[in-house]
Amino acid sequence: MVIVSLFKNFGKSLKSEFSGYNGKKFGMDLLAGVTVAAVALPLALAFGVSSGATAAAGLVTAILAGVVIGGLSGGSYQISGPTGAMTAILATLVVKYGIKGVFIACFISGVILLLAGLFKMGALVSFIPVPVITGFTSGIAIIIALGQIDNLSGLTGSGTTTIEKIVSYFTTPQSVNVTSLIIGLAVILFMAVYPKKANAVLPSSLVAIILATAVNMIVGFDVNVVGEIPKTLFLQDRLTFDMFDLKTVESLIAPAISIAALGLIESLLCGASAGRMKNEKLDADRELVAQGIGNMIIPFFGGVPATAAIARTSVAIKAGGQTRLTSVVHSGVLLLSMFVLGGVMSKIPLSALAGVLIVTAWRMNEWHVIKDIFGKKIKSAISQFLITMAATVVFDLTIAIVIGISFSLILFVIKVSDIQITTSDIDPKKLSDATKYNENHKKTSVIYITGPLYFGTTGKLEQKLSEHDNKEIFIFSMRGVTFADISGVQALESLCMQLHDEGKTVYFTCVQPDVMKMFSRLGFSETIGEKYFYWSTNEVLLELGD
């Protein structure tokens, strides 16, 4: 039933999307598709290499993702493909399980994403706090940048984690390839000074790669290059059904969950951001279904996991893309370049791709959000950002998200669990005309309570009461208490009994219905006495005035 409903909604959205479609709109889609392909080409090659696979794998991923995921997407504007964030997971995965592990984990993550879409879990990402997402993104950016040291410098790091690789550079004797380093730094500098206006027409990453490749082909530097780009969508290394066995699948469940979680977060955040740019709401659940189907298909061709990419998607919208055909056209251009320019692309220096990725990592950071977090000195947001960023670099990405969300929940619970208690003596001027101010009022204190009533409440309550030891009558005004648990009620009862033993009288006013039900169920109202419960504080004051 869910699947039928998804197909019906997809049909309706396509009908709406292509309503009034004509040659002019196709021309806009065509131009936008070519523009996106110019951005996607160097990134696809770089992400393919950076993931531990090959440049060809990155290219195949971009081509298939553009057709399959883009064609089924929950929005007309989403452009999917390999991303920098995903390489942070895949590079470690290749070290542990080889490229076979990447393919299997990609397929499993596709199944998870498909189920997430069918079970309508698209709204989950909205529960992740902004500082956590920002810290997560910055942590991934650090991992990407550090992951380029090998290709940038010619060094070879060892270890399965980013920290282990960094340590290995200092413990393993080896020399830097100065030529590679110069090429990479030149690409970084070129992209940094490249005019923004020119970048809108011809991406700086593409120009930098073209120049670096041209120089390398002319001079013939002794540097590592991309290598052969096969002229086929079916790469030699690809997923086959005989690779699946129970032991391997079980060991790859955790990495697959990481890939799926990242795919969910990145795709839906991209859709939400781009949706605001195009004034079109993303169908989050259908987007997850599309991502799931795409990631189940791609590894059978030799590709790596794909997600929606905000860089390519925003370029598509700004270039005037009208429909999802922009994504399909972008794939067609990439496919054409694979067959026509494969020989040239094989000569691209890996250090040039590393330079592109380092700049991409820098630009991944949401600097305006980071500026707000630190500029406004919001301590909780700063701690969420830093903890999530550090956890992303040190631990598995899924663990980082869990740590970030858990820390945020703890802060939230502490904040909402805090009880506010204020005390007030009776002001004769504020009494109603019917209430006569007398000695009873002089020895009365009103305790205003706001917040949840739980076991931690009474400590603060006792402290406030100790400030009024000279009072004999206490009125607890509980209009602001909307929740009470058994521990809180029992602790309050113990406090009231203590006050009673000291010869003091306690009244309760403005008790909310749900809290009163809890008082009755636990026998608290019976113990205190029903006659000591009033609807309003004024009623008690009137009673005391008689």
C-alpha positions in Angstrom: 0.0 0.0 0.0 2.8 2.4 0.9 4.6 1.6 -2.4 1.5 2.2 -4.4 0.9 5.5 -2.7 4.6 6.5 -3.4 4.2 5.7 -7.1 0.9 7.6 -7.3 2.5 10.7 -5.7 5.5 10.4 -7.9 3.2 10.3 -11.0 1.4 13.4 -9.8 4.6 15.3 -9.1 6.0 14.4 -12.6 2.8 15.6 -14.2 3.0 18.9 -12.3 6.8 19.2 -12.9 6.5 18.8 -16.7 3.2 20.7 -17.1 3.8 23.2 -19.9 7.2 21.8 -20.7 8.6 23.1 -24.0 11.7 23.6 -26.1 12.7 26.7 -24.2 12.6 24.8 -20.9 14.5 21.9 -22.4 17.2 24.4 -23.5 17.5 25.7 -20.0 17.8 22.1 -18.6 20.4 21.3 -21.3 22.5 24.3 -20.4 22.2 23.7 -16.7 23.1 20.0 -17.1 26.3 20.9 -19.0 27.2 23.5 -16.3 26.7 21.0 -13.5 28.7 18.4 -15.4 31.6 20.9 -15.5 31.5 21.1 -11.7 30.8 17.4 -11.2 33.6 16.0 -13.4 36.7 17.0 -11.3 34.8 16.3 -8.1 33.7 12.8 -9.3 37.3 11.9 -10.2 38.7 13.3 -7.0 36.1 11.7 -4.7 36.6 8.4 -6.5 40.3 8.4 -5.8 39.9 9.8 -2.3 37.4 7.1 -1.3 40.0 4.4 -1.9 38.5 3.2 -5.1 39.4 4.7 -8.5 38.7 7.8 -10.5 36.6 5.7 -12.8 34.5 4.5 -9.9 33.7 8.1 -9.0 32.8 8.9 -12.5 30.5 5.9 -12.9 28.8 6.8 -9.6 28.1 10.3 -10.8 26.7 9.1 -14.1 24.4 6.5 -12.6 23.3 8.6 -9.6 22.3 11.4 -12.0 20.1 9.1 -14.0 18.7 6.8 -11.3 18.5 8.9 -8.2 18.0 12.1 -10.1 15.2 10.6 -12.1 13.3 9.2 -9.0 14.2 12.1 -6.7 11.8 13.7 -4.3 12.6 17.1 -5.9 13.0 18.3 -9.4 16.4 19.9 -8.6 18.4 17.3 -6.7 21.8 16.3 -8.2 23.3 13.2 -6.6 26.8 11.7 -6.9 29.9 10.9 -4.9 30.5 13.4 -2.1 33.4 14.4 0.1 31.5 13.5 3.2 31.1 9.9 2.0 34.8 9.5 1.2 35.5 9.9 5.0 33.7 6.6 5.6 34.8 4.8 2.5 38.6 5.4 2.8 38.6 3.6 6.2 36.3 0.9 4.8 38.6 0.1 2.0 41.5 -0.3 4.4 39.6 -2.8 6.5 37.5 -4.7 4.0 38.9 -3.9 0.5 36.8 -2.5 -2.4 34.5 -5.6 -2.0 33.5 -4.3 1.4 32.6 -0.9 -0.1 30.3 -2.5 -2.7 28.5 -4.7 -0.2 28.1 -1.9 2.4 26.8 0.4 -0.4 24.1 -2.2 -1.3 23.1 -2.7 2.4 22.9 1.0 2.9 20.7 1.3 -0.1 18.3 -1.3 1.5 18.3 0.7 4.7 17.6 4.0 2.9 14.8 2.3 0.9 13.2 1.0 4.1 13.6 4.4 5.8 11.7 6.0 2.9 9.0 3.4 2.9 8.5 3.8 6.7 8.3 7.6 6.3 11.4 8.4 8.3 12.3 11.5 6.2 11.4 13.8 9.1 14.1 12.4 11.3 16.8 14.9 10.2 14.7 17.8 11.5 15.4 16.5 15.0 19.1 17.0 14.7 20.2 20.3 16.2 22.0 22.8 13.9 25.2 22.9 15.9 25.5 19.1 15.7 25.0 19.1 11.9 27.5 22.0 11.6 30.1 20.2 13.8 29.5 17.0 11.9 30.1 18.8 8.6 33.3 20.5 9.9 34.6 17.2 11.3 34.1 15.6 7.9 35.9 18.6 6.2 38.9 18.0 8.5 38.9 14.3 7.7 38.8 15.0 3.9 41.6 17.6 4.1 43.8 15.3 6.2 43.0 12.4 3.9 44.6 14.3 1.0 48.1 14.3 2.5 49.1 11.1 0.7 48.2 12.4 -2.8 49.3 15.9 -2.1 52.8 15.1 -0.8 53.6 11.6 -2.1 53.8 10.2 1.4 52.1 7.0 2.4 50.2 6.9 5.6 49.2 3.7 7.4 46.4 2.8 9.8 42.6 2.5 9.7 41.7 5.8 11.3 42.6 9.4 10.5 44.6 9.7 13.8 46.6 6.6 13.1 47.5 7.8 9.6 48.6 11.2 11.0 50.8 9.5 13.5 52.3 7.2 10.9 53.7 10.1 8.9 55.9 11.0 11.8 56.9 7.4 12.7 57.6 6.0 9.2 60.7 7.4 7.5 59.8 8.6 4.0 60.4 11.7 1.7 58.0 14.2 0.3 57.5 14.4 -3.5 58.2 18.1 -3.9 56.8 18.2 -7.4 53.5 16.7 -6.3 53.4 19.2 -3.4 54.0 22.2 -5.7 51.3 21.1 -8.1 48.8 20.6 -5.3 49.6 23.9 -3.6 49.4 25.7 -7.0 45.9 24.3 -7.5 44.8 25.4 -4.0 46.2 28.9 -4.7 44.7 29.1 -8.1 41.2 28.2 -6.8 41.6 30.7 -3.9 42.3 33.7 -6.2 40.0 32.6 -9.1 37.4 35.3 -9.7 33.9 34.5 -8.4 32.3 35.9 -11.6 34.4 33.6 -13.8 33.6 30.7 -11.5 29.9 31.0 -12.3 30.7 30.4 -16.0 33.6 28.0 -15.7 34.3 26.3 -12.4 37.7 27.0 -10.8 38.2 23.3 -10.0 37.8 22.3 -13.7 40.1 25.0 -14.9 42.7 24.1 -12.3 42.6 20.4 -13.3 42.9 21.3 -17.0 45.9 23.5 -16.5 47.6 21.0 -14.2 47.0 18.1 -16.6 48.2 20.2 -19.6 51.4 21.1 -17.9 52.0 17.5 -16.7 51.4 16.2 -20.3 53.9 18.7 -21.7 56.6 18.4 -19.1 56.0 14.8 -17.9 56.4 15.2 -14.1 57.4 12.3 -12.0 54.1 12.3 -10.1 51.2 9.8 -9.5 48.4 10.2 -12.0 44.8 9.0 -12.2 45.6 6.2 -14.5 43.5 4.5 -17.1 39.8 5.5 -17.4 38.0 2.4 -18.9 35.5 3.2 -21.6 32.6 1.3 -20.0 30.0 1.7 -17.3 30.7 -1.9 -16.1 34.0 -1.6 -14.3 36.2 -4.6 -13.8 35.8 -4.3 -10.0 32.1 -4.4 -9.2 29.6 -6.1 -7.0 28.5 -9.6 -7.9 26.0 -11.8 -6.0 28.6 -14.4 -5.2 30.4 -11.8 -2.9 27.5 -12.0 -0.4 28.0 -14.3 2.5 26.6 -14.2 6.0 29.9 -13.5 7.8 30.9 -10.6 5.5 27.4 -9.1 5.6 27.3 -9.2 9.4 30.7 -7.4 9.7 29.5 -4.7 7.3 26.2 -3.8 8.9 27.7 -1.1 11.1 29.6 0.6 8.2 26.4 0.3 6.1 24.4 2.1 8.8 27.0 4.9 8.8 26.7 5.2 5.1 22.9 5.2 5.2 22.8 7.7 8.1 25.2 10.0 6.2 23.2 9.6 3.0 20.0 10.4 4.8 21.3 13.5 6.5 23.2 14.9 3.5 20.5 14.3 1.0 17.6 15.7 3.1 19.7 18.7 4.2 20.6 19.4 0.6 16.9 19.0 -0.4 15.7 21.4 2.3 18.4 24.0 1.5 17.9 23.8 -2.3 14.1 23.6 -1.9 14.2 27.1 -0.3 16.3 28.3 -3.3 13.8 27.0 -5.8 10.7 27.5 -3.7 9.8 23.9 -4.0 9.3 21.5 -1.1 11.2 18.2 -1.2 9.3 15.0 -0.7 11.7 13.6 1.9 10.4 10.0 1.9 10.5 9.7 -1.8 14.0 11.1 -1.8 15.1 8.4 0.6 13.5 5.7 -1.7 15.4 7.2 -4.6 18.7 7.2 -2.7 18.0 3.6 -1.6 17.3 2.3 -5.1 20.3 4.2 -6.5 22.7 2.9 -3.9 21.5 -0.7 -4.4 22.1 -0.5 -8.2 25.4 1.5 -8.3 27.8 -1.1 -6.8 26.8 -3.6 -9.5 28.5 -1.3 -11.9 31.5 -0.7 -9.8 30.5 2.7 -8.3 30.6 3.9 -4.7 27.8 5.2 -2.4 26.1 8.4 -3.6 24.1 11.2 -1.9 22.6 14.4 -3.0 25.2 17.1 -3.2 24.5 20.7 -2.3 27.4 22.1 -4.5 26.1 20.5 -7.7 22.4 21.0 -6.8 22.8 24.8 -6.1 24.8 25.1 -9.4 21.9 23.4 -11.2 19.3 25.8 -9.8 21.5 28.9 -10.3 22.1 27.8 -13.9 18.4 27.8 -14.6 17.6 24.1 -14.4 13.8 23.5 -14.7 13.3 19.8 -14.1 15.1 16.6 -13.2 16.2 16.3 -16.8 19.1 18.6 -15.7 20.4 15.7 -13.7 20.0 13.3 -16.6 21.8 15.7 -19.0 24.6 16.1 -16.5 25.0 12.3 -16.5 25.0 12.2 -20.3 27.8 14.8 -20.5 29.9 12.9 -17.9 29.3 9.7 -19.9 30.4 11.4 -23.1 33.6 12.8 -21.4 34.3 9.3 -20.1 34.5 7.9 -23.7 36.0 11.0 -25.4 38.3 12.4 -22.8 39.3 9.2 -21.0 42.8 9.3 -22.3 43.4 12.9 -21.2 41.8 12.3 -17.7 44.2 9.4 -17.1 47.0 12.0 -17.0 45.6 14.1 -14.3 48.0 14.4 -11.3 46.6 13.0 -8.1 48.1 15.9 -6.2 45.9 18.3 -8.4 42.8 16.4 -7.3 44.0 16.5 -3.8 44.3 20.3 -4.0 40.7 20.5 -5.3 39.5 18.4 -2.4 41.3 20.5 0.2 39.6 23.6 -1.2 36.3 21.7 -1.3 36.7 20.7 2.3 37.4 24.3 3.4 34.2 25.4 1.5 32.2 22.6 3.1 32.3 24.4 6.4 29.2 26.4 7.1 31.2 29.5 8.1 28.2 31.8 8.6 26.6 29.4 11.0 30.0 28.9 12.8 30.3 32.6 13.1 26.9 32.9 14.7 27.6 30.1 17.1 30.9 31.6 18.4 30.0 35.2 17.8 26.9 35.1 19.9 28.8 33.1 22.6 26.0 30.5 23.0 27.8 28.1 25.3 25.5 25.1 24.7 25.8 25.5 20.9 29.6 25.9 21.0 30.0 22.7 23.1 27.6 20.8 20.8 29.6 21.9 17.8 33.1 21.2 19.2 32.1 17.8 20.7 30.5 16.6 17.5 33.4 17.9 15.4 36.0 16.2 17.6 33.9 12.9 17.7 33.7 12.9 13.9 37.4 13.1 13.5 38.3 10.6 16.3 35.4 8.1 16.0 33.1 6.6 13.4 30.7 9.1 11.8 27.6 7.4 13.1 29.0 7.4 16.6 29.8 11.1 16.2 26.2 11.9 15.3 25.0 9.8 18.3 27.4 11.6 20.6 26.3 15.0 19.3 22.6 14.2 19.6 23.0 12.6 23.0 24.9 15.6 24.4 22.2 17.9 23.0 19.5 15.8 24.6 21.3 16.0 28.0 21.6 19.7 27.7 17.9 19.9 26.7 16.8 17.7 29.6 18.9 19.7 32.1 17.3 22.9 30.7 13.7 21.8 30.7 14.1 20.0 34.0 15.2 23.1 35.8 12.6 24.4 38.2 12.1 28.0 38.9 11.0 28.9 42.5 10.2 32.4 43.6 8.9 33.5 47.0 6.8 36.5 48.0 5.4 37.9 51.2 1.8 39.2 51.3 1.5 42.8 50.1 -1.5 44.4 51.8 -1.9 46.8 48.8 -2.5 43.8 46.4 -5.2 42.1 48.5 -8.8 42.3 47.2 -11.2 44.6 48.9 -12.9 41.5 50.4 -9.7 40.3 52.1 -8.8 41.8 55.4 -5.1 42.0 56.1 -4.2 40.5 59.5 -1.6 38.6 61.5 -2.1 35.4 59.4 -1.0 37.3 56.3 2.1 38.6 58.0 3.4 35.1 58.7 2.4 33.8 55.3 4.7 33.3 52.3 3.6 32.4 48.7 5.9 29.9 46.9 5.5 30.2 43.1 6.8 27.0 41.3 7.4 26.7 37.6 8.8 23.6 36.0 8.5 19.8 36.3 8.1 18.3 39.8 10.5 15.5 40.1 13.0 14.1 42.7 15.5 16.9 42.0 13.0 19.6 42.8 12.8 19.4 46.5 16.5 20.4 47.1 15.8 23.8 45.5 12.5 24.0 47.3 14.0 23.3 50.7 16.6 26.0 50.1 13.9 28.6 49.3 11.9 27.6 52.4 14.9 27.9 54.6 15.1 31.6 53.7 11.6 32.0 55.3 12.0 30.1 58.6 10.1 32.9 60.4 6.9 32.1 58.4 4.3 29.7 59.7 2.0 29.4 56.6 3.2 28.5 53.1 1.1 28.7 50.0 2.5 26.6 47.1 1.2 28.2 43.8 1.6 25.5 41.2 0.1 27.0 38.1 3.5 26.6 36.3 3.9 22.9 37.2 2.6 20.7 34.3 4.3 17.5 35.2 4.9 15.5 38.3 6.4 12.0 38.7 6.2 9.6 41.6 9.6 10.5 43.0 8.8 14.2 42.9 5.4 13.8 44.7 7.0 11.5 47.4 9.7 14.0 48.0 7.2 16.9 48.2 5.1 14.8 50.7 8.2 14.2 52.8 8.9 18.0 52.9 5.3 18.8 53.8 5.3 16.3 56.6 8.5 17.9 57.9 6.9 21.3 57.8 3.8 19.9 59.6 6.0 18.5 62.4 7.4 22.0 62.8 3.9 23.3 63.4 3.6 25.0 60.0 0.7 24.9 57.6 0.9 24.2 53.9 -1.7 25.1 51.2 -1.7 24.2 47.5 -3.3 26.4 44.8 -3.6 26.5 41.1 -2.7 22.8 40.7 -3.0 21.7 37.1 -5.5 18.8 36.4 -2.9 16.3 35.4 -0.7 17.0 38.4 -3.8 16.8 40.7 -4.6 13.4 39.2 -1.1 12.2 40.1 -1.5 13.7 43.7 -4.8 11.7 44.0 -3.4 8.4 42.6 -0.5 8.5 45.0 -2.6 9.5 48.0 -0.8 12.9 48.4 -3.9 15.0 48.4 -5.5 12.7 51.0 -2.5 12.9 53.2 -2.3 16.7 53.1 -6.0 17.0 53.3 -8.5 18.0 50.6 -9.3 21.2 52.5 -5.8 22.5 51.9 -6.2 22.6 48.1 -7.6 25.7 46.5 -8.2 26.8 43.0 -6.6 30.2 43.5 -4.2 31.9 45.9 -6.7 34.7 46.5 -9.2 32.2 47.9 -6.6 31.1 50.5 -5.8 34.7 51.4 -9.5 35.4 51.8 -9.9 32.4 54.1 -6.9 33.5 56.2 -8.4 37.0 56.4 -11.6 35.8 58.1 
